[in-house]
Amino acid sequence: MVGKHNLYWPIPNAAITKNIKGKLRQNVGYEGYDPTVPVFETWEEAVADEDKVD
């Protein structure tokens, strides 16, 4: 059986640390994984979130 962390490549740490105003959800099994970070269920949710700025 393939482990969950082997299904997806990790998000590069540089992409996570440069994104100071948002949270990127790291894939399961990799450093920085946080299950409390929300995940978009559809591409429409992701597009709707693009213009949100704190």
C-alpha positions as CSV (number, residue, x, y, z in Angstrom):
1,M,0.0,0.0,0.0
2,V,1.3,3.5,-0.9
3,G,1.6,5.9,2.0
4,K,-0.4,9.2,1.8
5,H,2.8,11.2,1.7
6,N,3.9,9.4,-1.4
7,L,0.8,10.4,-3.4
8,Y,1.8,14.1,-3.7
9,W,5.1,16.0,-3.8
10,P,5.6,18.3,-0.9
11,I,5.0,22.0,-1.4
12,P,8.5,23.7,-1.5
13,N,9.3,25.4,1.8
14,A,10.3,28.5,-0.2
15,A,6.8,28.9,-1.5
16,I,5.4,28.5,2.1
17,T,7.8,31.0,3.7
18,K,7.3,33.6,1.0
19,N,3.6,33.5,1.4
20,I,3.5,35.6,4.6
21,K,-0.1,36.6,4.5
22,G,-1.6,33.3,3.7
23,K,-1.4,29.7,4.8
24,L,-0.6,26.9,2.4
25,R,-1.5,23.4,3.4
26,Q,1.4,21.1,3.2
27,N,0.7,17.6,2.0
28,V,0.3,14.8,4.6
29,G,3.6,13.3,5.8
30,Y,5.8,16.3,5.1
31,E,7.3,18.9,7.5
32,G,4.8,21.7,8.0
33,Y,1.7,19.7,7.5
34,D,-1.2,21.2,9.6
35,P,-4.6,19.6,9.3
36,T,-6.3,22.8,10.6
37,V,-5.4,24.7,7.4
38,P,-8.5,24.7,5.2
39,V,-8.4,23.1,1.8
40,F,-10.4,24.3,-1.2
41,E,-12.9,21.6,-2.3
42,T,-13.4,23.2,-5.8
43,W,-11.5,25.4,-8.2
44,E,-14.3,28.0,-7.9
45,E,-13.5,28.3,-4.2
46,A,-9.8,28.9,-4.9
47,V,-10.6,31.5,-7.6
48,A,-13.0,33.3,-5.3
49,D,-10.3,33.5,-2.7
50,E,-7.6,35.0,-5.0
51,D,-8.5,38.6,-4.4
52,K,-8.9,38.4,-0.6
53,V,-6.2,40.4,1.1
54,D,-5.7,41.1,4.8
